């Protein structure tokens, strides 16, 4: 068994509020229970959902936390200890885990049966797409039933999941990939990933731009992580027999809009997606999607963008980057050893794509 320090650096959430409520401190390292492992973290992905959880605006009804807690996220690291009776994984394995809680630390506990293998040659920050963001991008496209030659509109196309969906839609044979992003820099970024048309979703007439770009038909598929009025406008922007998949509410608020059946009368469909439901209901498709993601990361046909690699103790800065809507791709926290006495700590790295 690999020896680990008895205490860890963590960034707990003690009270809801702005990014400044995330204050690093030392905490005891958790003990893995039966069927669990202890992971020494290399990288922890920060998602928009975690900013909502921190602010107590996360709309998903299954999340009812008791504070204090550590926020969740996509983790890549090495198995340091096995809990009692844990099988199927070994100390020293490089793994990924998608955690609802417990990720904002340099050590975390995860269920062994939810781990994904991470090849040694993959960059840790880029590999944080394997546990959650990547499978979500694969899953929403699969749920939409995107067929070769169809058009697909990806909202938040420069975000941590959206920028993967743009590339995967192109690889799946989409006839036209439309990318909605809120700033010129983000739209330029999405075009560089392979989008045919970029859309400004801050304009009230953006559905007209979708119809114009698709010859008046509308989009065959809409991937919506925004919700609110954007979702309702997206239904109207669908082509006949089009499908919208809702998988997030980055637009803010907890009020999820209601879609009238009359809006669906042109054979349109609206469905939802969650990774846990897809993994449970479609295990074969989940595993196949994970294998495809791993292969594409290895051969370079999927390019995860890392906008910022921040020290773990700067989690608040990561949340600000996301809430200010300036990031393109992933924001990743990187646990680090304490600097030697008399030497300054390294500064966060920003990567522009």
C-alpha positions as CSV (number, residue, x, y, z in Angstrom):
1,X,0.0,0.0,0.0
2,X,1.3,3.4,-1.0
3,X,1.9,5.7,2.0
4,X,0.0,9.0,1.8
5,X,0.2,12.1,4.0
6,X,-2.3,12.2,6.8
7,X,-3.6,15.6,5.8
8,X,-4.4,17.2,2.5
9,X,-5.0,20.6,0.9
10,X,-8.6,21.1,0.2
11,X,-11.0,23.9,-0.8
12,X,-14.2,23.4,1.1
13,X,-17.6,25.1,0.6
14,X,-18.6,26.2,4.1
15,X,-21.3,28.6,3.0
16,X,-23.0,29.6,-0.2
17,X,-22.0,32.8,-2.0
18,X,-19.6,34.2,-4.5
19,X,-16.2,32.7,-5.5
20,X,-14.5,34.1,-2.4
21,X,-16.3,31.6,-0.2
22,X,-13.8,29.0,-1.6
23,X,-11.0,29.2,0.9
24,X,-8.2,26.6,0.9
25,X,-7.2,24.9,4.1
26,X,-5.8,21.6,5.4
27,X,-8.3,18.8,6.1
28,X,-7.9,15.1,7.1
29,X,-7.5,12.7,4.2
30,X,-10.7,10.6,3.8
31,X,-10.6,6.9,4.3
32,X,-11.8,4.7,1.4
33,X,-14.7,2.5,2.4
34,X,-15.7,-0.9,1.0
35,X,-15.6,-0.8,-2.8
36,X,-13.9,2.5,-2.8
37,X,-10.4,3.9,-3.6
38,X,-8.3,6.8,-2.5
39,X,-7.0,8.9,-5.4
40,X,-4.0,11.2,-5.4
41,X,-5.1,13.9,-7.8
42,X,-3.2,15.2,-10.8
43,X,-5.9,17.5,-12.1
44,X,-9.5,18.5,-11.2
45,X,-11.8,20.0,-13.8
46,X,-14.1,22.9,-12.9
47,X,-17.5,23.0,-14.6
48,X,-20.3,25.6,-14.7
49,X,-22.4,23.3,-12.6
50,X,-20.0,23.7,-9.7
51,X,-20.3,27.5,-9.8
52,X,-24.1,27.0,-9.5
53,X,-23.7,24.6,-6.6
54,X,-21.4,27.1,-4.9
55,X,-24.0,29.8,-5.3
56,X,-27.0,27.5,-4.4
57,X,-28.6,27.9,-7.8
58,X,-28.1,24.4,-9.2
59,X,-31.5,23.3,-10.4
60,X,-31.1,19.5,-10.4
61,X,-33.5,18.0,-7.8
62,X,-31.2,15.1,-6.9
63,X,-28.6,17.4,-5.3
64,X,-29.5,18.2,-1.7
65,X,-26.1,18.8,0.0
66,X,-25.3,19.4,3.6
67,X,-22.6,21.9,4.2
68,X,-19.7,21.9,4.6
69,X,-18.6,19.9,1.6
70,X,-16.1,19.7,-1.2
71,X,-17.5,20.5,-4.6
72,X,-17.3,17.8,-7.3
73,X,-15.8,17.6,-10.8
74,X,-13.8,15.6,-13.2
75,X,-10.7,14.1,-11.5
76,X,-7.6,12.5,-13.0
77,X,-5.1,10.9,-10.7
78,X,-3.5,7.7,-9.3
79,X,-5.0,5.1,-7.0
80,X,-3.2,5.4,-3.7
81,X,-5.2,3.1,-1.4
82,X,-7.9,0.5,-1.7
83,X,-10.8,0.3,0.6
84,X,-11.8,-3.1,2.2
85,X,-12.9,-5.7,-0.4
86,X,-12.3,-3.4,-3.4
87,X,-11.6,-5.4,-6.5
88,X,-10.9,-4.6,-10.2
89,X,-8.4,-1.9,-9.6
90,X,-4.8,-1.7,-8.3
91,X,-2.7,0.8,-6.3
92,X,-0.8,2.8,-8.9
93,X,-3.5,2.7,-11.6
94,X,-4.0,6.0,-13.4
95,X,-7.8,6.6,-13.4
96,X,-10.5,9.2,-13.9
97,X,-13.6,9.8,-11.8
98,X,-16.6,12.0,-12.0
99,X,-17.6,13.1,-8.5
100,X,-20.7,15.0,-7.4
101,X,-18.8,15.9,-4.2
102,X,-15.3,15.6,-2.9
103,X,-13.2,16.7,-5.8
104,X,-11.7,20.0,-4.6
105,X,-8.7,18.5,-2.9
106,X,-5.4,16.8,-3.6
107,X,-6.8,13.5,-2.4
108,X,-10.3,12.2,-2.9
109,X,-12.4,9.0,-2.5
110,X,-14.3,7.4,-5.4
111,X,-16.3,4.3,-6.0
112,X,-14.1,1.7,-7.8
113,X,-16.9,0.7,-10.2
114,X,-17.2,4.2,-11.6
115,X,-13.5,4.7,-12.4
116,X,-12.3,5.1,-16.0
117,X,-8.8,4.1,-17.1
118,X,-6.6,7.0,-18.2
119,X,-3.6,6.1,-20.4
120,X,-0.2,7.2,-19.1
121,X,0.7,9.3,-22.1
122,X,-2.3,11.6,-21.9
123,X,-1.9,15.1,-20.4
124,X,-3.7,15.1,-17.0
125,X,-5.6,18.4,-17.6
126,X,-6.7,17.3,-21.1
127,X,-7.7,13.9,-19.8
128,X,-10.1,15.4,-17.3
129,X,-12.6,15.3,-20.2
130,X,-12.7,11.5,-19.9
131,X,-14.8,11.0,-16.7
132,X,-17.6,13.5,-17.3
133,X,-17.4,16.2,-19.9
134,X,-16.5,13.9,-22.8
135,X,-19.1,11.2,-22.1
136,X,-21.7,14.0,-21.8
137,X,-20.8,15.3,-25.2
138,X,-21.0,11.8,-26.7
139,X,-24.2,11.1,-24.8
140,X,-26.1,14.1,-25.9
141,X,-25.3,13.5,-29.5
142,X,-26.3,9.8,-29.2
143,X,-29.5,10.8,-27.4
144,X,-30.3,13.2,-30.3
145,X,-29.8,10.4,-32.8
146,X,-27.7,12.6,-35.0
147,X,-27.5,11.1,-38.5
148,X,-24.9,11.6,-41.2
149,X,-25.7,14.7,-43.2
150,X,-27.9,16.4,-40.6
151,X,-27.4,19.8,-39.2
152,X,-26.6,20.4,-35.5
153,X,-26.6,23.5,-33.4
154,X,-24.3,23.4,-30.3
155,X,-25.0,26.0,-27.7
156,X,-22.1,27.2,-25.4
157,X,-19.9,25.9,-28.2
158,X,-16.7,27.3,-26.6
159,X,-17.4,25.8,-23.2
160,X,-16.0,22.7,-21.5
161,X,-18.5,20.4,-23.0
162,X,-19.6,22.4,-26.1
163,X,-16.2,22.6,-27.7
164,X,-16.0,18.8,-27.5
165,X,-19.5,18.4,-29.0
166,X,-18.6,20.6,-32.0
167,X,-15.6,18.3,-32.8
168,X,-17.6,15.1,-32.2
169,X,-20.5,16.2,-34.3
170,X,-18.1,16.9,-37.2
171,X,-16.5,13.5,-36.7
172,X,-19.9,11.8,-36.7
173,X,-20.6,13.1,-40.2
174,X,-22.9,16.1,-39.5
175,X,-23.7,17.9,-42.7
176,X,-23.5,21.3,-41.0
177,X,-22.3,22.3,-37.6
178,X,-23.6,25.5,-36.2
179,X,-21.9,26.9,-33.1
180,X,-23.6,29.4,-30.8
181,X,-21.1,31.4,-28.6
182,X,-21.5,34.7,-26.8
183,X,-18.4,36.7,-27.8
184,X,-16.4,37.2,-31.0
185,X,-13.4,35.4,-29.5
186,X,-15.5,32.4,-28.6
187,X,-17.1,32.3,-32.0
188,X,-13.6,32.4,-33.7
189,X,-12.5,29.6,-31.4
190,X,-15.5,27.5,-32.3
191,X,-14.9,28.1,-36.0
192,X,-11.4,26.9,-35.5
193,X,-12.7,23.6,-34.1
194,X,-14.6,22.9,-37.3
195,X,-17.9,24.7,-37.0
196,X,-19.4,25.8,-40.4
197,X,-21.4,28.6,-39.1
198,X,-21.2,30.7,-35.9
199,X,-24.2,32.2,-34.2
200,X,-24.4,35.1,-31.7
201,X,-27.0,33.9,-29.2
202,X,-27.1,37.3,-27.5
203,X,-29.1,38.7,-30.5
204,X,-32.8,38.3,-30.1
205,X,-33.1,37.1,-33.8
206,X,-30.6,34.3,-33.5
207,X,-33.1,31.6,-34.5
208,X,-33.5,33.5,-37.8
209,X,-29.8,33.2,-38.3
210,X,-30.1,29.4,-37.7
211,X,-32.9,29.1,-40.3
212,X,-31.0,31.3,-42.8
213,X,-27.9,29.1,-42.4
214,X,-29.9,26.0,-43.0
215,X,-31.8,27.1,-46.1
216,X,-35.0,27.9,-44.1
217,X,-35.3,24.4,-42.6
218,X,-33.9,25.0,-39.1
219,X,-31.5,22.7,-37.3
220,X,-32.1,19.0,-37.2
221,X,-30.5,18.7,-33.8
222,X,-30.1,21.3,-31.0
223,X,-27.8,20.6,-28.0
224,X,-29.0,23.0,-25.3
225,X,-27.0,23.6,-22.1
226,X,-28.5,27.0,-21.5
227,X,-32.2,26.5,-20.7
228,X,-34.7,29.3,-20.1
229,X,-35.8,31.4,-23.1
230,X,-32.9,30.0,-25.2
231,X,-34.5,26.5,-24.9
232,X,-37.9,27.8,-26.1
233,X,-36.3,29.7,-29.0
234,X,-34.3,26.5,-29.8
235,X,-37.5,24.5,-30.2
236,X,-38.7,27.1,-32.7
237,X,-35.4,26.9,-34.5
238,X,-35.7,23.1,-35.0
239,X,-36.4,21.7,-38.5
240,X,-39.5,19.4,-38.9
241,X,-38.7,16.2,-37.1
242,X,-35.9,17.9,-35.3
243,X,-34.7,17.0,-31.8
244,X,-33.5,19.2,-28.9
245,X,-31.5,17.6,-26.1
246,X,-31.5,19.7,-22.8
247,X,-28.6,18.9,-20.5
248,X,-27.8,22.1,-18.5
249,X,-29.1,25.4,-17.3
250,X,-26.1,27.8,-17.7
251,X,-28.5,30.6,-18.4
252,X,-29.0,30.8,-14.7
253,X,-31.9,30.4,-12.4
254,X,-33.8,27.4,-11.3
255,X,-37.0,27.9,-13.4
256,X,-36.9,25.4,-16.2
257,X,-39.3,26.4,-19.0
258,X,-42.3,24.4,-20.0
259,X,-42.7,23.5,-23.7
260,X,-46.1,23.5,-25.2
261,X,-47.1,20.4,-27.1
262,X,-48.3,22.7,-29.9
263,X,-44.6,23.7,-30.3
264,X,-43.9,20.0,-31.1
265,X,-46.6,19.5,-33.6
266,X,-44.2,19.5,-36.6
267,X,-42.8,16.2,-35.3
268,X,-40.3,17.9,-33.1
269,X,-39.0,16.3,-29.9
270,X,-37.5,17.6,-26.7
271,X,-35.7,15.3,-24.3
272,X,-33.3,15.6,-21.4
273,X,-29.9,14.0,-20.6
274,X,-27.9,13.2,-17.5
275,X,-24.7,11.2,-17.5
276,X,-25.8,9.0,-14.6
277,X,-29.0,8.1,-16.3
278,X,-27.2,7.3,-19.6
279,X,-24.6,5.3,-17.9
280,X,-27.3,3.2,-16.1
281,X,-29.8,2.9,-19.0
282,X,-27.4,2.6,-21.9
283,X,-24.2,0.9,-20.4
284,X,-23.1,-0.5,-23.7
285,X,-23.3,2.8,-25.5
286,X,-21.6,4.5,-22.6
287,X,-18.6,2.1,-22.7
288,X,-18.4,2.4,-26.5
289,X,-18.4,6.2,-26.2
290,X,-15.7,6.2,-23.6
291,X,-13.6,3.9,-25.7
292,X,-14.0,6.3,-28.7
293,X,-13.1,9.3,-26.6
294,X,-9.9,7.6,-25.3
295,X,-8.9,6.6,-28.8
296,X,-9.5,10.1,-30.2
297,X,-7.6,11.7,-27.4
298,X,-4.7,9.4,-28.1
299,X,-4.6,9.9,-31.8
300,X,-5.3,13.7,-31.7
301,X,-8.6,13.7,-33.5
302,X,-10.2,15.1,-30.4
303,X,-8.5,18.2,-29.1
304,X,-9.5,19.3,-25.6
305,X,-8.7,22.9,-25.0
306,X,-7.4,23.9,-21.6
307,X,-8.0,27.6,-21.1
308,X,-6.3,27.7,-17.6
309,X,-4.4,25.5,-15.3
310,X,-4.7,26.9,-11.8
311,X,-3.2,25.8,-8.5
312,X,-5.8,24.0,-6.4
313,X,-5.7,26.8,-3.9
314,X,-6.9,29.2,-6.6
315,X,-10.3,27.5,-7.1
316,X,-12.0,30.8,-6.6
317,X,-10.1,32.2,-9.6
318,X,-11.3,29.3,-11.7
319,X,-14.9,30.0,-10.7
320,X,-14.5,33.6,-11.7
321,X,-13.2,32.7,-15.1
322,X,-16.2,30.6,-15.8
323,X,-18.8,33.0,-14.4
324,X,-17.3,35.9,-16.3
325,X,-17.8,33.8,-19.5
326,X,-14.3,34.4,-20.7
327,X,-13.0,30.8,-20.8
328,X,-12.6,28.8,-24.0
329,X,-12.5,25.1,-23.2
330,X,-11.6,23.7,-19.8
331,X,-10.6,25.3,-16.6
332,X,-8.5,22.9,-14.5
333,X,-7.2,22.9,-11.0
334,X,-3.7,21.3,-10.6
335,X,-2.7,20.2,-7.1
336,X,0.9,21.1,-6.4
337,X,3.5,20.6,-3.6
338,X,4.2,23.6,-1.3
339,X,7.0,25.7,-2.7
340,X,10.4,25.4,-1.0
341,X,11.2,28.0,1.7
342,X,12.2,31.3,0.2
343,X,10.9,30.4,-3.3
344,X,7.7,31.9,-4.7
345,X,4.8,29.7,-5.7
346,X,4.4,29.2,-9.5
347,X,1.8,31.4,-11.1
348,X,-1.3,30.1,-12.9
349,X,-0.9,29.2,-16.5
350,X,-3.4,30.5,-19.1
351,X,-3.6,28.7,-22.4
352,X,-5.2,30.4,-25.3
353,X,-6.5,28.3,-28.2
